[in-house]
Amino acid sequence: MNIRMTINGQVLSATLVDSAAARDFLGLLPLMLDLEDYASTEKIAQLPRKLSTAGAPAGMTPSIGDLTYYAPWGNLAIFYKGFRHSPGLIKLGRIDGDIQVLRAAGPLKARIEVAERH
């Protein structure tokens, strides 16, 4: 499952994992989101509704480029720095390639859409 994110005019590709949460996220696309900085580690945005957490592990340790869902708050979180193990964090996928645009200051406008269907 591939998606395309256009952030401040730059196009990033990401590959989603095969999980209930990722399939649920895919069903929300296309989305226009305002990504805000959180803890100088990630960009976050509220989603229109909560995603399924069926079968998801209790938490994960995010790495640079991870596209995740934070179940307690119901938000998307895209990591541009690594972080400690976080309960309630569910991996949706991973950005393929450079994530430099995510390090830009201030809120970022993002359009997230399906790149191709299999």
N, C-alpha and C positions, 0 to 999 in steps of 0.2 A: 504494500500500500504506500504509494508515493504522494507526497503533497508538495505544494509550492507556496513559499511565504515571500511576499513582496513587502519589504520593510524599508521605509524612506527611499523608495525607488530601486533598492537592490533586491535581486531575486536570490532566495536561498531554497535549496531542495532539502527535503527531509524524508526519511523512510520510517513509517510507523511499524510498531511491533504488532503481532497477531494476538490481540487481547480484547476482552469485552469493552474495556475503557477506550481503547484506540478505535474500535469499530464504532462506538457511540460518538466519539469525537469526530470521526469521519462523516457521520450522519449530520453533523452541525454545519458542515462546510457548504458553500463558502461563508467565511466570517470576516468582518472588519472589526479589528480590535485596537484599543489604545494600550500599548505595552508601557508599563511604568517600572522604574527601577525599584528593586527591593534588596536591601542589605548589601548593596554593591556587589551582588553575586548573581542575580537573576533578573529577568524581565517578567512581570506578571500581568495578567489581564483576567477580568471576570468573564466567565462563560455564560451564555444565555440560560443554561440549566446545568444541574449536576449530572455527572457521567456515571455510568454503571461501574461498580467496583467488584463485580462478581469475579471470583477466582484470582483477585489481585493479591500480591504479597502484602504484609503488614506495613512495609516501608522499603526504602532503597537509599543507596548512597549515590547521589547524582555526580556526573562528570561533565566537563565542558562539552556543550553541544546537545545535552539531553533535553528533550521535549517531554515535559511531565505534567501531571495533574495532581494538585494538592487537594485531596478529598475533604479535609476538614473545612476548608474555605470555599471549595468549589471553583478554584481558579487554575488557569493555565500558568505554568512556570517554565521558562526557557533559561537554562543555565549558561552563563558565559564565564563562570569560575566553578571549580569543584566545591563541594560542600560535604558536611558530615552526614551520616545516616539520619534520615528523617522519617519518623513514623507518619503514615498517611500519604506519603508521596508515591505516586504510581507512574512508572515509565510509559509514555505513549509512543516514543520514537526517538530518533536522533537526527540532527542536522548533518547533512553530507557536505563537508567542506568548511570554508572560512566563515566564522561567526563574528568577525570584527564589527559589523554594523550594530550588533547588540550591545557593544561597549559604549556607544554614543550616549551622551548625557541627555537627560530630559525624556519626556514621553515620546514614544515612537508609534507611528501609524503602521499597522500591519494588516495586510489582506492575506488570508490563508485559504487555499483552495486545493481541490483534488488535481493532481498532475496527470494521472492516468488511472484508468480502472483495469483490473485484470479479470 
